[in-house]
């Protein structure tokens, strides 16, 4: 990830949009504004807490990408692509010996 969370966010969208960050409050909250030739596409408040956590910054980027894909009519394909890493981390179903051990329904 880049040296700053704002740089990471800007780099994620700079190929498609003009990016502006507006200071929302003195506590570090900012508003992200993405615009293209048609006008403003996204306007999103990002809290100082979110900016301080690299995982939350990645989630913000993914959420914005998903919102843009929905607007463009591509929501399902993006949702599938975003969920593939999560599917790889799914837990293996426990064996029947580990499930309901000692109950009447377990057959060996």
N, C-alpha and C positions, 0 to 999 in steps of 0.2 A: 504494500500500500504506500502511497505517497507520504511525504513528510507532514502534510496537514490534512485533516478531514475535508476541509473545503476544497483543497486541490484534488482529492480523490473524487469527490462528487463532480467537480467541474470537468475532470478528465473523462468521467463516465459518459458525459453528454455533449462535450464540446464539438464533436463531429456533426451533430444534428441541430444544435440549438445555440442561441446566444444565452449566456449564463450571467445572472446578476444575483448577488447576495445583498440583502438589505438588513441593516441592523434593526432588530425588532425591539430589543430592550437592552439595558446595561448589564443584565445578568448573563449575556452571551448568546441569547436566542437570536437566530437569523431567519429570514424568509428567503427561500430559494425561488427564483423566477426563471423559468425556461421559456424562451420565445423563439419563433421561427418566422418565416415570411408572412404567415397568416395571422400572427399575433401571439399573445400569451397562451402557452399550452399548459404549463404547470405553475402553480403558486403554492408553496408548501412551507409551513413553519417547521423549523428544525431546532430543537432545544439544545442548550449547552450540554445537558446530560447525554443526549444522543451523540453529539459531536465528540464527546470525550471517550466514547466506547467504539473501537474499530468494528466490532461485530454489528453494532447498531447502525453504523454508517453503511456497511454492506447491505443491511436489511432495508435501509432507506432507499438506496440505489435500486435494489431489486423491486421494491414496492412501486417506485416511480416508473421503472421499466414496464412492470405489469400493468399499471394504470394507462400508460401510453399505448401498450399493445391492445388493451381492451378498447380504447378509443379508436384504434385503427382496425378493429375487428379481428385481432389475432390473439385474443386472450387465452384460448385453450392451448394453443401451441406453446406459448410462453409459460403458462402454468406447468405444463408437462416438463419443459426444459428446466425450470426452476426447481421442480420437485424431484428430478432424477438424483441429485446428490443426496437428498434426504432418504430416498428409497434404498440407496446403497448402505445406509446406516441402520436399517430396520433390524430389530432383534429377531433371532431365530426362535421359532415356536418351540416351547419346552416339550420334552418327550412325555409320553403318557405316564411313565413312572413318576415323574416330578409333579405332574398335575393330579390333584385330588388324591394324593397318597393317603392310604388308610381309610378311604371312603368305600361305601358299598358299590359304587359304580366302576371302580377300577377292576379290570380283568387282566390276568397275567397268563 
